[in-house]
Amino acid sequence: MDNLEAARHESLKEMIRDLILATNMDHHAKILSEWKTLEPLFSLENSTHRMALMQYVLKFGDISNPARPKVIRPKYNKGPISKKISQTN
């Protein structure tokens, strides 16, 4: 990222931050609401729409996402939890 122009560098940092925050459950309702509003008029040409799509896809691709069916969730959560426990011992 050192080779990017300052404005592009800042823009990329902001995008990364926003995408990381999309996985936070505190932002769940806002992301869903925004997507439902944008989805009928969605255009890849619109940067706001592209960001909403990236947040939506990342959020629901997150393996710890509670939107997964309850029968699947334990299987996906067991690996990261086991790894965390082994790292703390």
Secondary structure, 3 states (H helix, E strand, C coil): CCCCCHHHHHHHHHHHHHHHHCCCHHHHHHHHHHHHHHHHHCCCCCHHHHHHHHHHHHHHHCCCCCCCCCCCHHHHHHHHHHHHHHHHC
